[in-house]
């Protein structure tokens, strides 16, 4: 993850309890929000909701794209090595 990216974005979406963890490999600052309080704020301010959900969605899409590219690279190297499924 890099500056400004979301961690724990699944908590933005209702309502099951979720748990996540990560480890910083260098000095970092993080902001934490209580998900239920944030959802209350979303109900009161739809512009805030839109901005947060849009940013979280972009981060999710970026991570999925990176994961997909890594998978393609692994499968290609596996195929080039002559391995068969």
C-alpha positions in Angstrom: 0.0 0.0 0.0 1.0 3.5 -0.5 0.1 7.0 0.6 -3.6 7.7 0.7 -4.7 4.1 0.1 -7.5 2.4 2.0 -7.0 -0.5 4.3 -10.1 -2.3 5.7 -12.4 -0.8 3.1 -14.7 -3.8 3.4 -15.9 -2.3 6.7 -17.5 0.5 4.6 -20.1 -2.1 3.5 -22.8 -3.4 5.7 -23.0 -4.9 8.3 -21.1 -8.0 9.3 -18.2 -7.5 11.7 -15.0 -7.7 9.9 -11.4 -8.0 11.0 -8.3 -7.0 9.2 -4.6 -6.6 10.0 -1.5 -5.3 8.4 2.1 -4.6 9.3 4.0 -1.4 8.5 7.5 -1.9 7.2 8.4 1.8 7.8 7.2 4.6 9.9 3.6 5.3 9.0 0.5 7.2 10.0 -3.0 5.8 9.8 -6.5 7.0 10.4 -9.1 4.8 11.9 -12.8 5.3 11.7 -15.6 3.4 13.5 -17.6 1.9 10.5 -21.0 2.4 12.1 -20.2 6.1 12.8 -18.9 6.6 9.3 -22.1 5.1 7.8 -24.1 7.5 10.0 -22.1 10.4 8.5 -22.8 9.0 5.0 -26.5 9.1 5.7 -26.1 12.8 6.7 -23.8 13.8 3.9 -24.1 12.0 0.6 -21.3 14.0 -0.9 -18.9 12.6 1.7 -20.3 9.1 1.1 -19.7 9.5 -2.7 -16.1 10.8 -2.2 -15.1 8.0 0.2 -16.8 5.2 -1.7 -15.3 6.5 -5.0 -11.8 6.5 -3.5 -12.2 3.1 -1.9 -13.6 1.7 -5.1 -10.6 3.0 -7.1 -8.2 1.5 -4.6 -10.0 -1.8 -4.8 -10.0 -1.8 -8.7 -6.2 -0.9 -8.6 -5.4 -3.8 -6.3 -7.5 -6.2 -8.3 -5.6 -5.1 -11.5 -2.2 -5.6 -9.8 -3.3 -9.0 -8.5 -4.5 -10.1 -11.9 -1.3 -9.0 -13.6 0.7 -10.9 -11.0 -1.4 -14.0 -11.7 -0.8 -13.7 -15.4 2.9 -13.4 -14.8 3.0 -16.5 -12.6 0.9 -18.5 -15.1 3.1 -17.4 -18.0 6.3 -18.3 -16.2 4.8 -21.6 -15.2 3.9 -22.2 -18.9 7.3 -21.1 -20.2 9.0 -23.5 -17.7 7.2 -26.4 -19.5 5.0 -27.2 -16.6 1.6 -28.8 -17.3 -1.5 -28.6 -15.2 
